[in-house]
Amino acid sequence: MVLPSLNFRKGGLLTPALLLQLGLRSAQAVNPEPTATVKAPAGISFGPAPGKYSTASFNAGTYTTFLPNTDFSNEQLNFLWNQIGPVATGPYTSTVKPTPEPSSYPSPGGLHPLVPSYDTSLANAKLPDNFMWGVASSAYQVEGAVKDEGKGPSIWDLLAHRVPNEVADNSTGDIAAGHYYLYKQDIARVKNLGIPSFSPSISWPRIFPFGKGPVNAAGVAHYDDVIKTMVDAGITPVVTLFHWDTPLALFNEYGAWNDEQIVDDYYNYATFIISRYDKYVPIWFTINEPQYCNWQFSYYPAGKYYPAYDNVTTPLEARFRCGHYTLLAHAKVAKWYHEEFKGKGRITFKNSGNYYAPNTTAQADVVAAQRQSDFSLGWFGGPWTDGDYPQSLKDTLGDVLPKLTTAQKAMIKGSCDFYAIDGYTGYYATGLPDLEKCTSNSSYPGYPECSNSASTQPNGFPVGPAADAGVNWLYSTPIGIRDFLKELTTKLFPTIPDIMVTEFGFAEPFENMFPTTNQLLWDLRRSDYYQGFLDNILASRIVDKVNVTGAYGWAIFDNFEWLSGQSVKFGMQYLNTTSLERIPKASMFQFTNFFK
């Protein structure tokens, strides 16, 4: 399908004639079906209505059909943004020409050197030259310019602006880090720091403001230049196609990831991007962490801020419908990439998962650890097994878990070229004394995982240093990443040919509270985290013989951290949220020095 390219920035209204030329038609109002004449109460009569009128019954809380959209006009785009309301504008409104980077940056030394290696036995060991490493980010978290150059709103524009207290500090991604206009400077900084690869994401609603329909020419031109700038700088682009910024129009139309229509709309977007940039992108991530269907998508406010089609309002049903269609969307794109397009690179999706060690050797704890893995990684483990869901999910969820057809399982099986894990931390898992009561009752606390976990060792001591309180799930557990890599490749999915740690990072405690950069730039816990994790990734490859082929640190600089907003900092560079200046922290040098 050849997609038309339109400019959504300046005028250029879509006339009916142009819509017909594009093979589209204007959306027509759907009149309610006529019903019987409204009867007056007994004992009184009212006059007849002039002309011809029909009557109908209306209920704003019932969604019996979808709202198909074929109106891709500027007026309709404006209507979408009116759902969001006013947005903030940053200090830059056009692409900034980069200034020369310094020959060196202020860095640790003197009275406090960088954190030493954990394992001196590997002091002379090196990762191979083809080991891929770099820094990562995502579009909504860093770009800003949310309404500029024809971009359509995403679900996150709605959540951050309209849902009270959805974001802890009530911040938004309107400005974020201003990367949309500062990308040339950011890429120059990456090059100057000696980082060979950068892993960003592309914003779906920048390319398709309505999630489908005409391509936004300005959005394509922007990413054309981002890719060109990276290639010219010698930086390898490793690109994520979807990092949670689903076009809002698709929620309005059919509920987005709650409905099978999303598979084809995502496919059309993804194949457009891959076809354009595959020459320069050696690795494609179709989906960032499909497990987000659990702890993010399932709690979106369906029925409150957009229609709840099919009456999908419970987190449990939304979670597994979202996961089902996400997996099928990935598999359809991967099948096309290999069999039809015959892409030159590799394709997979990034998993969100953490290491779960049994709290004891008791069978209940062993089962608990396995259930934690099943309901996160096993849920999306079909590419490495028979294409189906784990039996534990089927047994526990019953009809809540959508069923895969034989053809769908065949499409999913083998759809990933390598395994990508965003592994941030580790836990200890403990079994429930009444597992069967939990698995058979959806109202039981902890359902459907029916497994307890904690950031506490069996002896009662914490598993490691805690991150910022705004991300209370995160503790630094460097040995856990080594154990996790071995478990993934030898126990959970032994058919994995190689594995990358595609995100790992740490939120320095209280960093947002420091009044001066002099107090926050020496981020000791984050530096310790990176040294420990990298030491153990190296040990995993050298000692355990796990074929680890890449590692990407999160994040290139401070960003909008989803539900935590800007109050939590994961960046290896400090971001001044007013001027948008970036300053490397100690952790940036800790990270880059490891690879020297």
N, C-alpha and C positions, 0 to 999 in steps of 0.2 A: 504494500500500500504506500503510495507516494503522499506524504503529508504536506498540506499547504503551510507556508510560513507567513505569519502576519505580524505586523508591528502593533503592539498593544499600548504604545506609549503616547502617541500624539494623534488625536482625531481618528481618521480612517475608519469611519463607521461601516459595519457590515450591512450592506443593503440586501434586500431579498434576492435581487438578481445575482449578487456576488455569492450569497449562500447557496443558491442553486448551482452556480458554477463550481463551487467547492463540493458539491454533492451533499449539501446539508440543507436543512429546512428549519425555519423558525419554529420554536416551541409554540404550540397552540394551547390556549386555555381549555381545560377539560371541564365541560359543563356537567353538573350533577344530573343523574338520571331523574326524569320527571317521576313524581309520585302522586298519590291522590291529593285532591284539593284539601287545604287545611280546614278542618271543621271548627265552627264556632262553638263555644260552650253552650250547654242547654239553657234555654230561656232568653237568648239574645241572638240577634242576627247582625251581620256586617255587610257592607256593600261589596260588590264584585270588583276585582282588580281591573283597571283599564288595560286593554291589549292582552297579549299572550304572556303568561308567566308560568313557570314550573316551580314545584317545591321539592325539597330534599331534606334529608336528615344529616346533620353535621356533628362530628365529634373530633375535636382537636387532639384527643389522646389516642386515636386509633389510626394505624398506618396499614392500610390494606393494599397499597400499591406503591410503586416507585415513582419518582419524578424525573423521567428521562429528559436530559437537557441536550438540545441541539442549537441553543442560542449561545454563540461564542463572541458576542459583541462587547465593545468597550462598556456599554451600559450594563450588561450583565456582570462584567468584571467589577464594575463600580458597586453593583448590588452586593456582590460577595464581600467586598471590603467594608461595606456598611454593616455587615454582620460583626465585624471586628471592632469598628469604631476608629477614632483617631490613633495614629501611630507616631512615634518619635522619630526625628531625623538626626543623624549624627553630624559630626563636624566636617565630614567629607561627602560630597555629592557627585563626584566624578572620579575616575581612576587616577590615582596619584603616581606621578613619575618617581621611581625610586631614587633616593640619594645614596651616595657611596657608603658602603658598610666600613667600619673601622678595621684596621689591621689586627686588632685584638680587642677583647672585652674585659672589663674588670671581672676578676674571678677569684675563687678562694686560694689561700696560701698563707704564708707568714705564720700567724699565730694559730691557725686552724686549717690544716690541709683537708683534702677530700677524704671521704670514708675509705679505709683500706679494704682490700679484698677479703672475703670470708674464708676462702680456701687457697692457701698458699701452695698447695700441691699442684694446682693448675696454673701457677704463675706463668709458665712458659707455653701453655696451651692457647691455641688460637682457633677462632671460628674460620671456616673456609671462605675464600674470596667471594664465592657466589652466595654467601649468607646475606639475606635481604634485611636491612634495618633502616629505621627512620622514625618519624614522628607522625601523629595522626590528629584528625579533627573531623568535624561534621558541619554541614552547611548551616543549619539553623543555629547551631551553637556559636558560630564565629562570624558569619557573613554580615549580619545586619542588613540594612537597605531592604527591608522586608517588602516594601510596596513599590520599589523602584524598577524602572525599565520593564514594565509589563508583567512582573511576577504576580501570580495569584496567591491568595492566602492558603496557608496549610492549617492542619488541625491544631498545631502548636500556637499559631497566631490567635486562634480562638481560645484555647485553654489559658494562655498567659494573659489575655486581655479581658475575657468575659467571665471566667469562672473564679469567683472569690476565693482567695487563699489557695488556689491550685498550686501556685509557686510560693515557696516559703517566704521569700522576701518581696513578693509581688513585683519582681523585675520581669522583663520581657526580652525577646531576642530582636527587638526593633533595631538596636544599634549593635549589641553584642561586642565583637572585637573590630567591627568595621572592615573585616577581611575582604568583603566584596569590592571595595575600592582600594584596599591596601595590599592586595595579593602580590603585586610586583615587588614591594618592599619585603613582604614576608618570605617570598621565594628567594630573594637575594640574601636574606638573613640565613635561611636554611643552607644555602650554598656556602656562605661564608663560615658557618659553623662546621662545615665538613660533613653534613648529613646527606647521604646519597639518595634518599627516597622520602617522599611525602605522600601520605594517604588521606586525602580529603574525601568528601562525598559531594555528589551533585544534587541540587535541589530540583525535585520533580516538578513542583509548581512554577519554577522559573522557566522550564522548558515547555510545559503544558499547563498554562494558568488554570485551566478547568480540569486538569487530570487527563484529558483526552482532547480530540479536536485539533485545531491548527497549532502549529509549533510557533512559539514566541521567538521571533528572529533576534531580538536583543539579548535574550537569555542564551541562545546558542552562540552568538558572537562573543559574549562574555566568557563562556567556558572554552571556546576556541582559543581565546588569548591566554586563558589560564594554562591550558595544556601546552601551548606554544612557548609560553614563558618558562615553564618547567623544563621542557625539552631543550630550549636554548641554554638554560642554566646547567644542564647535565643532571637534572633531578629526575629520578624515575617516578612517574605517577602510578600509584596503586589505588584504584578508585572504587569507592562504595556507591552503588546506584541508589540505594534507599536507606536513609538513616532517620526514619520515623516521621518525616515531614510530609505525610500524606496530603494531597490536595483537598482542601475543605469541600470543594464542589462535589467530590465523590461521596463524602458523608451526606451531603444534602440530597444527592441523587438516589443512592441505594445503600448507604451505610458502610461504604468502603470495605474494609477487610472482613466484615460480617457477611459478605455476599460474594458469590462466585464470579460476578461481573468484574471484580477487581483483578482477576487473573489475566484477562485479556487486556485491560487498560494498562496494567503494569507491564505486560509483555510488549505492548506497542511503545511505551516509553523506553523501556530498557533496550529493546532492539534498535531503536533510533540512536541512542547514545553509543552503544557498542559499535554499531556500524560506522559511526563517524570517527571514533577515537581509537579503535582497536589497534591500529598501526603503532600507536605510541604507548599503550597501556598493557603491560605484560600480565597483570592480575586484575580480575574483576571480582568484587564482592557483590553479589546480587542483593543481599539483605543484610543489614546490620542487626545481629542479635534477635532472631525471630522469637526468642523467649520473652521479648518485651510484651508479647501478647498477653502474658500473665500479669506482670507487675506494672504495666502501663496501660496498654490498649483496653484491657478488660474493665478498667475503671473510668474510661472516658464517659462523659455525661450524655449518653444516648437518651433521647426522649426529653431532654431538658434544653439543650442548645442546638440540637439537630434531630431529625426524626429517628425513632427507634424502629426501623423496618423489621418485619417479622416478629415484633415485640421482643427483640433481643435486648434485654436490659439487665440481666443478671451477669455478674462477672464470670461465673463459671462457663456459661454457654458462650459468651463473647470470647473468652480466652481460647477455647478450643476450635471455634469457627475461624477466628483470626489465624491461629496456627496452621489450620488445615489449608486455607487458601494461600497463606504465605508460602508454605512448602510447595504447593502446586505451582504458584507463580515462579518460584525459583527454578523448579524442575523444567517447566515449559521453556524458559529462557535458556537454560543450560543445554537442553536437547537441541534447540535451534542453533545455539552457538557451535556445538560440535558437529551436528549432522547436516545442517543446511548452510549456515554461514561459514563453517569451518574456520573458526577464529584461530588466530596465531598465538594467543596467550592461554592462560588457565583461569578457571572460573569455579567459585565456591560461594558459601555464605559464612559470615562470622557468627560463631556460637558464643552465647553468654553462659558461662558455667564456672563453678568454683569447685575446689577439691573438698570431698567429704571423706574423712577417715572415721571408721567405726570407733566409738568411744571406748569400747572394750572388745574382747574377742567373742563375747556372747553373740549367739545367732541373731537375737533381736536387733542388736546394734549393727551387725553386718547387713541385715535386711534393710534397716533404716538408711544406711549409706547408699545401698543400691537403689532404693526408692527415690532418694534425692536425685541421683543421677538419671534415673528413668524419666522423671517428670520434668527434667530440664534438658539434658543432652539426648537421652533416649527418645524423647518426644520428636526430635528432629534428627534422629540417627538413621533414618531410612536409607539415605544415600550409601551407608556403609554396611547395611544388612540386607534384608529382602525387600526394602522399600516400604515396609509397613510400620505401624506403631508397636511399641513394646506390649507384651501380653499383660503386664501389670496395669498399664493404662486402660486397656480394653476391659479387664476384669473389674477395675474400680469405677470407671466412668460409664460403662454401658452405652446407652444411646446418646449420651452427651458428646461422646467422641465421634466425629464424623467417620464414616467408613470409606476406605480407599478401594477403588475398583482394581481389578487385575491390571488394566492398562495404566492406571495412575501409579500403582506400585512399581511397574516396570519402568515408567518414566522417572520416578524418584530414585530408584536404585542406580548407583553409579553416576549420579548427576553432579557430584563434587570431585574436582581433580585433586584436592588435598584438603586437610582439615585445618580450619582456622578457629582458634580459641581465644576469647577475651577473658583471660584468667587473672583475676585481681587478688583473690584471697583464698583462705581455706578454713574449714570448720570441722568440728567433731559431731558425728551423728549418733543419736540414741533412739532406741526403739520404744514404741508405745506398749504399755502393759496390756492394752486391749485393741490390738491392731485390727482384728476382724470387725469389731464394733465401729471403728472409724471408717474402714473401707466400704462398709455396707450402709453408711448413713451420711448423706451429703451435708447434713447440718452439724456433723460432729466437728469439734475444733481441730484444725489442722488438715481437714479434708481438702484435696484428694491425696496430697503427698503422704499424709499419715505417718510422719517421721519428724522427730525433733532434731534440731541442730543448734549449736552454740559456738561462740568464739572463745571458748574456755577449754583448757586442757583437762584430761581426766583427773589430774591432781588439783584442779580448781584454780590454777593460775591462767591468766590470759594467754591466748595463742601467740600474741605478739603485740607490738605497739599499736595503739588505736589511732585511726585517722580522725579528722574533724567530726564533731558530734553531729553535723548535718548529714553525714553518711555513716551512720552508726553500724552498718553492716561490714565496714571495711577495717581490717587489721592487716598489718604487714606480716606475711607468712612466707618468707622466701623458700624455705625447704619444701613447703607445700606445692610450689609450682613444679619442682623436680618430680615429686611423687605423682603429681597430676599428669604430667606429660607421659610418664611411664604407664600409668593406669589407662589413659586414653588409648595408647597405641598397642598395649599388650593384652588388656582385659576388656575394655568397653568396646573398642572398634579395632580389632587386630588387622583389618584390611587397609588401614590408613597407610598410604605410601610415604607421606611426609606431613609435617605439622608446623604451623606458624603460630606464635603468640602475637596475635594481631592487635591486642590492646593490653596494656598493664600500666598502672599508675596509682598515685596516692594523693589524698587531700591532706595537706599539712594542717595540723590542728591550729585553730584560732588565727589562721593567716589573715582572714578578713578583718580582724580586730586590730592588727598592728597599724599604728598611725603613720609610720615612715617606712620607706623602702629599706633603709638601713637595718631595720628590725626583721624584715620578712625575707630578704634575698637569700640569707643562709638558711635554707629549708632542710634542716638536718634529717628529720624523719623521712622525707621524700628521697633525699640523697641516699640514705641508708637502704631504703626500699629498693631503689634501682640497682644499687651495687649488689644487694643480696639476691634479687631476682635474676640479674644477669649472670652472676656467679653460678647460680643453680641451673639456668638454661644452658650454660657452657658445660656444666657437669653432666647434665642430661644427655647432651650430644657426645661428649668425649668418654665419659665413664659408663653411662647406661646404654649407649649406642642407639638412642632415640634419634630419628632423622628429623631434627629440628632445623628448619630452613629459613626462619625469619623471626624478627621481633620488632614491634612498633610501640613506642612509648606514647602514653596519653597524658598530657596533651601538649601540642606545640606551644600554646600559651593559655592563660586563664580564659575561661569561656562561660557561656550560659549553661549551667549544669542542670538542665531539665527542672524537676520538681524542687531542687535546691536553689535554683536561680543563680545569682552571682555571689551568694553568700559563701559558697564552697569553692575552693580553688584547687584545680588539678594541673595547672599549667607549669611547664618547665621555664616559662617566661612570665614575668609579672606583667599584667595589663593595667594601665591607668585608664579607668572607665570614662574619664572625662576627655583627656587628650588622645587616648588610644595608643599612647607610647608603649612599646614592649621593651622589657629589660631582662636579660637572661638571669635566672637564679642559679644557685650552686648546683641544683639537681641537673640542670642542662649540661654543665661541665662534667658532672659525675657520669651522666649517661653517655655523652659523646666520647669522653676519655676512655671508656671501656673498650671501644672499638679501635683505638689507635694502636 
